[in-house]
Amino acid sequence: MAEVDSIDNLLAARNFLNASLEKSRVLAVALDKTGPRLEEIKGRLSSLEAAFRSTSMRKCSLGVVRDQIDCAIGPAAAVLKVFDGVRELEKSLLSEPCSDLSKYLSIMKQLEEAMRFLAGNCRLSIEWLEGIAEAFDGSSVVDDQYISRVKKCLRILQELQATDVCARLNGGLLFEALNKLETEFKDLVTQHTIPYVLVASSFFTEKQTSIGQSIIPASAIQKLQAIIDRLNANGRLENCISIYAEIRSSNVRRSLEVLDLEYLEKSMSESDDVQDIERFIDNWCEHFELVVKHVFEPEYKLCNDVFDKTGSDACMRCFAKIAAQSGILSFLQFGMNVTESKKNPLKLLKLLEIFSVLDSLRVDINLLFGGDACLEIKNLTRDLVKRVVDGVCEVFWELPLQVELQRQISPPINGTVPRLVSFVTDYSNQLLGEDYRPILTQVLVIHQSWKQEKFEKGLLTSQIYNIIKEIALNLDAWSSSYEDNTLSYLFMMNNHCHFCNLKGTELGEMLGDSWLKAHEQYRDYYVGLYVRESWGNIFALLRQDDLVLSPGRKSNARDSAKKRLKAFNEAFDYMYKKQSFWVVADKSSREKICNLVVQAFVPVYRSYLQSYGVLVEQDVSASKNVKYSVYNLEKMLSSMFQPKLRKYGSSRHLEFIGKIKNVVTNQFHLMLTAT
């Protein structure tokens, strides 16, 4: 039994060993096959290891840009939100500003702020996304689709960023809204612009005192200011200035049409007539003061009100445009033309009037046109003042010389006062009068200061003395040129009488009582010479001392009386005819001379006729011998020296006076230009 068990154990062990051997053989075969597989697995592990390493690196890179993406998302989300708000605001701007201007301006301001915010946030998002795109561009960490999406987002944000710029371009919403505001601005200015009521008369100051008040209501000014504020914020201030200046200057030009300012465009050569030039200058003085005080001052004030809040020199630039476009330069250029016109004494007076106007407006002109924007106006005004001062002094200092140069002309053939004498004395009275003396003194002071010379108080009167002195020398020369002594006496009597009549005038006061009394004595002296030399010899023909009415000599006495009457008639007719053209313009002097002649010689004639008239009347030719009755003779002598011009109020007389003035001033002009 035991043996059986041992055999069975051996068989079992043999089977186990055979099985183990088989398994070992199979395992050896398997091991032989496992070596290459392990090598393959080893190679695959290396690739996997590389793949895991790449994935780890990608995960790290994405982690790095995650913060950039988060930073870009915030501004981008704000951009989208603001963009929606911009779209809503744009819809509100489709209406017209006039419907509700304040609301429209408020919406515009909100839109501008929103666009600025949009542009700012777009810029931030773009900066972040540009950083991401630069980091991944050309990298294998992310795919191309991802990069494409990032770049698309960039383009969208860049387009949104340009919304503000595009809106301001022609055709853009903000551009059109600003255009509407400009139109509304133009309409508001036009609605509240009405022509000035200007009165072309010397009484304009009294009638137009209210013009300087506000000419546009405060409510309208506030609207204009609000519009200017928005347009200025968008770079359109110059458009406002141009629109405003064009409307207001056009209104000024239309207002000035009532003044008939065509003369401003005329050159002095077109109208050399002294009276026309005087009239033009008178108009200029009145109109220039009117325009400065009652047109440009209100316009300046209004410009200040409307452009007050711009914080720039917009007001002065706008006002300068209005002034230039309204014609202020034409006024100043006319004054320049006057200074360049021909020289004559009347020009001096007119230049003084121009200076007076410029001086009275000095403060106004400095205020209105003192800024750099009005540089052209300011410079032209300064040049005009200088030329006026120089022109006044040029004529004034040459006056004595010009009077002296008149010595070569012939004296009046009728013995009256020469036009030059009347003109110069009247002219001197004007210079010394309260209308011109203060102005002339001021001009002389200015001119002396320019030459750095001290002004002497008696400078003006000294020059007038020199003028009168030359006139006196002229009279002596003219008196000597007469061939007829009696006419020379009458001429000197007329002129001394003219000087006597200066008593009570400015010139007479300057020359003094002793000077006037001396001329009274000279006047009476020449009256005596005239009476004795002209009529004394004639009436001496009627002497009676050698005529004896004795019976035996009656016939001889009659013949002698007839001869003497005949000689007297011939001498009287000749003298009366010759003197019938002579003139004594002063009525009192004329009456005095005639009375002296009548009182001196009519009694002689009456006595002669009483004594010898009977003898003469007995003759058949008595009517030829006694040609004049005592009454007729007295009447003829009493009516002598009458001026031939009777109708002093007629247009012919005024025309004649104008011609006289032209002759005198033209004579001065010829002499002035000849030197």
Protein Blocks (a to p, Z undefined) as FASTA:
>chain_A
ZZmmmmmmmmmmmmmmmmmmmmmmmmmmmmmmmmmmmmmmmmmmmmmmmmmmmmmmmmmm
mmmmmmmmmmmmmmmmmmmmmmmmmmmmmmmmmpcfklommlmmmmmmmmmmmmmmmmmm
mmmmmmmmmmmmmmmgopakbcfklmmmmmmmmmmmmmmmmmmmmmmpghiaklmmmmmm
mmmmmmmmmmmpccddddddfklmmmmmmmmpcfbdfklmmmmmmmmmmmmmnopmmmmm
mmmmmmmmmmmmmmmmmnopmlmmpcfklmmcfklmmmmmmmmmmmmmmmmmmmmmmmmm
mmmmmmmmnopaklmmmmmmmmmmnopmmmmmmmmmmmmmccdfklmmmmmmmmmmmmmm
mmmmmmmmmpmklmmmmmmmmmmmmmmmmmmmmmmmmmmmmmmmmmmpccdfklpacfkl
mmmmmmmmmmmmmklmmmmmmmmmmmmmmnopacdfklmmmmmmmmmmmmmmmmmmmmmm
pmblklmmmmmmmmmmmmmmmgoiaklmmnommlmmmmmmmmmmmmmmmmmmmmmmmmmm
mpcklpccbfklmmmmmmmmmmmmmmmmmmmmmmmmmmmmpccfblklmmmmmmmmmmmm
mmmmmmmmmmmmmmmmmpmklmmmmmbcfklmmmmmmmgoiafblblmbmklmmmmmmmm
mmmmmmmmmmmmmZZ
